[in-house]
Amino acid sequence: MNYPFEYRKLSEALYDALTEDTFYMTMEGSVYGGSGQRREAMLRYYDYSMKEACKYGRLYRPNGKAFGASIWTKPVSGELSKQMADEKRAFLKIHMGDASLAKYAQIIGGMAEQTETVVPPNSWYLSIVGIAPPFQGRGLGGTLIRPILDETDEMSLYTYLETFTPRNMSFYRRLGFQEAGAFDEPGVNARYWVMIREPF
């Protein structure tokens, strides 16, 4: 089935930025087909995530440029939470396949249970952030995140993220995030860290 891309260039930037991330490697590996089909499925995943953020959270990209983006989810509950989950399941089943849907449900279900134990209610979630490799090392990472942190500070809201990549933690610390817990995730056979930022 054809997929209607809205953010193809940004999806490619995120794909290239996150090729070594354990979660996305696992999701890509769950897609049936050759390397080209798996890559295309992940491009769809990133594009869908950006559309989802526009609907239920925030998508931030500096001045509309396509070198990277940050994708945020706001707290949702009740019918809105169910709608969001149903739409995500439908996307995964149609555009990535049953195996990817099952793997996603396994991983996210387990992580959500752990994260709930350390994250304050009503926190905004930084679900995805990435910069295309040619633009890395230029100090641009903060430009993808700080504008949203300024907003959450004004509203006195906490923010949080999860990372499977220890070397990224110093970057997040410079933005005010601190480790709140470390958990093993059997779905990807790796450890991840939850980092929380108090509003300034």
ZADO-851250 format. One record per residue (C-alpha): residue number from 1; x, y, z. Coordinates in nm, 3 decimals. Layout:
# residues N
+-----+---------+---------+---------+
!   i !       u !       v !       w !
+-----+---------+---------+---------+
! NUM !       X !       Y !       Z !
...
+-----+---------+---------+---------+
# end
This chain:
# residues 200
+-----+---------+---------+---------+
!   i !       u !       v !       w !
+-----+---------+---------+---------+
!   1 !   0.000 !   0.000 !   0.000 !
!   2 !   0.128 !   0.347 !  -0.089 !
!   3 !   0.205 !   0.572 !   0.202 !
!   4 !   0.138 !   0.949 !   0.177 !
!   5 !   0.458 !   1.116 !   0.296 !
!   6 !   0.442 !   1.466 !   0.435 !
!   7 !   0.795 !   1.493 !   0.575 !
!   8 !   1.007 !   1.275 !   0.349 !
!   9 !   1.329 !   1.480 !   0.379 !
!  10 !   1.300 !   1.506 !   0.755 !
!  11 !   1.229 !   1.132 !   0.775 !
!  12 !   1.550 !   1.064 !   0.584 !
!  13 !   1.743 !   1.293 !   0.821 !
!  14 !   1.604 !   1.110 !   1.125 !
!  15 !   1.671 !   0.770 !   0.970 !
!  16 !   2.036 !   0.857 !   0.906 !
!  17 !   2.071 !   1.011 !   1.252 !
!  18 !   1.929 !   0.712 !   1.440 !
!  19 !   2.078 !   0.413 !   1.259 !
!  20 !   2.268 !   0.306 !   1.574 !
!  21 !   1.978 !   0.350 !   1.818 !
!  22 !   1.885 !   0.012 !   1.964 !
!  23 !   1.510 !   0.070 !   1.958 !
!  24 !   1.499 !   0.177 !   1.593 !
!  25 !   1.740 !  -0.097 !   1.489 !
!  26 !   1.506 !  -0.348 !   1.652 !
!  27 !   1.201 !  -0.201 !   1.484 !
!  28 !   1.372 !  -0.202 !   1.145 !
!  29 !   1.474 !  -0.563 !   1.197 !
!  30 !   1.113 !  -0.659 !   1.264 !
!  31 !   1.005 !  -0.554 !   0.913 !
!  32 !   0.973 !  -0.834 !   0.658 !
!  33 !   1.173 !  -0.787 !   0.337 !
!  34 !   1.506 !  -0.667 !   0.209 !
!  35 !   1.711 !  -0.373 !   0.333 !
!  36 !   1.537 !  -0.131 !   0.098 !
!  37 !   1.194 !  -0.236 !   0.220 !
!  38 !   1.304 !  -0.213 !   0.583 !
!  39 !   1.446 !   0.136 !   0.530 !
!  40 !   1.129 !   0.251 !   0.357 !
!  41 !   0.921 !   0.119 !   0.646 !
!  42 !   1.129 !   0.319 !   0.893 !
!  43 !   1.096 !   0.633 !   0.682 !
!  44 !   0.721 !   0.583 !   0.706 !
!  45 !   0.753 !   0.536 !   1.083 !
!  46 !   0.936 !   0.867 !   1.126 !
!  47 !   0.694 !   1.050 !   0.897 !
!  48 !   0.397 !   0.909 !   1.086 !
!  49 !   0.557 !   1.007 !   1.416 !
!  50 !   0.587 !   1.366 !   1.296 !
!  51 !   0.225 !   1.372 !   1.179 !
!  52 !   0.123 !   1.224 !   1.514 !
!  53 !   0.318 !   1.497 !   1.695 !
!  54 !   0.140 !   1.767 !   1.497 !
!  55 !  -0.191 !   1.616 !   1.607 !
!  56 !  -0.120 !   1.519 !   1.968 !
!  57 !   0.197 !   1.701 !   2.068 !
!  58 !   0.458 !   1.917 !   1.899 !
!  59 !   0.689 !   1.882 !   1.601 !
!  60 !   0.981 !   2.123 !   1.611 !
!  61 !   1.215 !   2.191 !   1.320 !
!  62 !   1.418 !   2.513 !   1.310 !
!  63 !   1.285 !   2.759 !   1.053 !
!  64 !   1.125 !   2.473 !   0.863 !
!  65 !   1.466 !   2.329 !   0.769 !
!  66 !   1.513 !   1.959 !   0.704 !
!  67 !   1.839 !   1.878 !   0.885 !
!  68 !   1.663 !   1.742 !   1.191 !
!  69 !   1.363 !   1.757 !   1.421 !
!  70 !   1.237 !   1.696 !   1.771 !
!  71 !   0.910 !   1.512 !   1.823 !
!  72 !   0.713 !   1.564 !   2.144 !
!  73 !   0.405 !   1.399 !   2.292 !
!  74 !   0.182 !   1.588 !   2.532 !
!  75 !  -0.009 !   1.402 !   2.805 !
!  76 !  -0.331 !   1.248 !   2.672 !
!  77 !  -0.594 !   1.043 !   2.851 !
!  78 !  -0.933 !   0.887 !   2.808 !
!  79 !  -1.083 !   0.872 !   2.460 !
!  80 !  -0.800 !   1.079 !   2.311 !
!  81 !  -0.542 !   0.833 !   2.442 !
!  82 !  -0.740 !   0.541 !   2.297 !
!  83 !  -0.774 !   0.719 !   1.962 !
!  84 !  -0.401 !   0.787 !   1.948 !
!  85 !  -0.319 !   0.424 !   2.031 !
!  86 !  -0.570 !   0.286 !   1.778 !
!  87 !  -0.431 !   0.508 !   1.503 !
!  88 !  -0.074 !   0.399 !   1.582 !
!  89 !  -0.167 !   0.031 !   1.578 !
!  90 !  -0.342 !   0.072 !   1.244 !
!  91 !  -0.040 !   0.248 !   1.096 !
!  92 !   0.202 !  -0.019 !   1.216 !
!  93 !  -0.014 !  -0.307 !   1.092 !
!  94 !  -0.073 !  -0.157 !   0.747 !
!  95 !   0.260 !   0.007 !   0.673 !
!  96 !   0.513 !  -0.201 !   0.870 !
!  97 !   0.345 !  -0.538 !   0.923 !
!  98 !   0.212 !  -0.763 !   1.197 !
!  99 !   0.558 !  -0.853 !   1.329 !
! 100 !   0.646 !  -0.486 !   1.375 !
! 101 !   0.315 !  -0.419 !   1.547 !
! 102 !   0.378 !  -0.706 !   1.789 !
! 103 !   0.737 !  -0.596 !   1.857 !
! 104 !   0.633 !  -0.235 !   1.912 !
! 105 !   0.357 !  -0.338 !   2.154 !
! 106 !   0.599 !  -0.557 !   2.347 !
! 107 !   0.867 !  -0.290 !   2.381 !
! 108 !   0.646 !   0.012 !   2.444 !
! 109 !   0.424 !  -0.176 !   2.687 !
! 110 !   0.721 !  -0.279 !   2.899 !
! 111 !   0.887 !   0.062 !   2.886 !
! 112 !   0.565 !   0.244 !   2.978 !
! 113 !   0.528 !   0.036 !   3.294 !
! 114 !   0.882 !   0.121 !   3.403 !
! 115 !   0.870 !   0.486 !   3.304 !
! 116 !   0.547 !   0.545 !   3.497 !
! 117 !   0.733 !   0.469 !   3.819 !
! 118 !   0.967 !   0.769 !   3.787 !
! 119 !   0.802 !   1.032 !   3.561 !
! 120 !   0.581 !   1.303 !   3.714 !
! 121 !   0.224 !   1.328 !   3.582 !
! 122 !   0.149 !   1.569 !   3.295 !
! 123 !   0.508 !   1.565 !   3.169 !
! 124 !   0.586 !   1.629 !   2.803 !
! 125 !   0.773 !   1.343 !   2.635 !
! 126 !   1.062 !   1.395 !   2.395 !
! 127 !   1.002 !   1.081 !   2.191 !
! 128 !   1.240 !   1.137 !   1.898 !
! 129 !   1.522 !   1.380 !   1.824 !
! 130 !   1.786 !   1.356 !   1.556 !
! 131 !   2.014 !   1.553 !   1.324 !
! 132 !   2.135 !   1.427 !   0.987 !
! 133 !   2.504 !   1.322 !   1.013 !
! 134 !   2.640 !   1.602 !   0.785 !
! 135 !   2.500 !   1.858 !   1.033 !
! 136 !   2.618 !   1.688 !   1.352 !
! 137 !   2.897 !   1.839 !   1.562 !
! 138 !   2.790 !   2.197 !   1.488 !
! 139 !   2.608 !   2.266 !   1.812 !
! 140 !   2.267 !   2.236 !   1.646 !
! 141 !   2.123 !   1.971 !   1.879 !
! 142 !   2.011 !   2.220 !   2.139 !
! 143 !   1.828 !   2.427 !   1.878 !
! 144 !   1.592 !   2.133 !   1.826 !
! 145 !   1.501 !   2.107 !   2.195 !
! 146 !   1.546 !   2.439 !   2.378 !
! 147 !   1.248 !   2.620 !   2.220 !
! 148 !   1.011 !   2.354 !   2.355 !
! 149 !   1.184 !   2.357 !   2.694 !
! 150 !   1.128 !   2.733 !   2.707 !
! 151 !   0.757 !   2.666 !   2.657 !
! 152 !   0.737 !   2.395 !   2.921 !
! 153 !   0.931 !   2.615 !   3.165 !
! 154 !   0.674 !   2.890 !   3.120 !
! 155 !   0.399 !   2.638 !   3.198 !
! 156 !   0.598 !   2.486 !   3.490 !
! 157 !   0.585 !   2.142 !   3.329 !
! 158 !   0.832 !   1.856 !   3.353 !
! 159 !   0.976 !   1.695 !   3.042 !
! 160 !   1.133 !   1.352 !   3.001 !
! 161 !   1.298 !   1.121 !   2.753 !
! 162 !   1.427 !   0.766 !   2.725 !
! 163 !   1.760 !   0.678 !   2.570 !
! 164 !   1.936 !   0.353 !   2.489 !
! 165 !   2.255 !   0.546 !   2.402 !
! 166 !   2.472 !   0.635 !   2.704 !
! 167 !   2.698 !   0.868 !   2.506 !
! 168 !   2.402 !   1.101 !   2.444 !
! 169 !   2.335 !   1.151 !   2.813 !
! 170 !   2.593 !   1.428 !   2.862 !
! 171 !   2.418 !   1.628 !   2.588 !
! 172 !   2.083 !   1.590 !   2.763 !
! 173 !   2.239 !   1.683 !   3.098 !
! 174 !   2.356 !   2.012 !   2.950 !
! 175 !   1.991 !   2.086 !   2.871 !
! 176 !   1.891 !   2.018 !   3.231 !
! 177 !   1.784 !   1.653 !   3.213 !
! 178 !   1.893 !   1.418 !   3.491 !
! 179 !   1.881 !   1.039 !   3.515 !
! 180 !   1.576 !   0.917 !   3.704 !
! 181 !   1.612 !   0.545 !   3.646 !
! 182 !   1.783 !   0.273 !   3.444 !
! 183 !   1.587 !  -0.027 !   3.320 !
! 184 !   1.653 !  -0.340 !   3.116 !
! 185 !   1.421 !  -0.386 !   2.819 !
! 186 !   1.395 !  -0.751 !   2.709 !
! 187 !   1.224 !  -0.659 !   2.381 !
! 188 !   1.550 !  -0.509 !   2.255 !
! 189 !   1.781 !  -0.692 !   2.496 !
! 190 !   1.936 !  -0.365 !   2.614 !
! 191 !   1.937 !  -0.115 !   2.898 !
! 192 !   1.781 !   0.228 !   2.869 !
! 193 !   1.777 !   0.537 !   3.087 !
! 194 !   1.487 !   0.765 !   3.176 !
! 195 !   1.593 !   1.128 !   3.208 !
! 196 !   1.372 !   1.399 !   3.357 !
! 197 !   1.399 !   1.777 !   3.345 !
! 198 !   1.240 !   1.997 !   3.610 !
! 199 !   1.096 !   2.328 !   3.487 !
! 200 !   1.330 !   2.622 !   3.549 !
+-----+---------+---------+---------+
# end
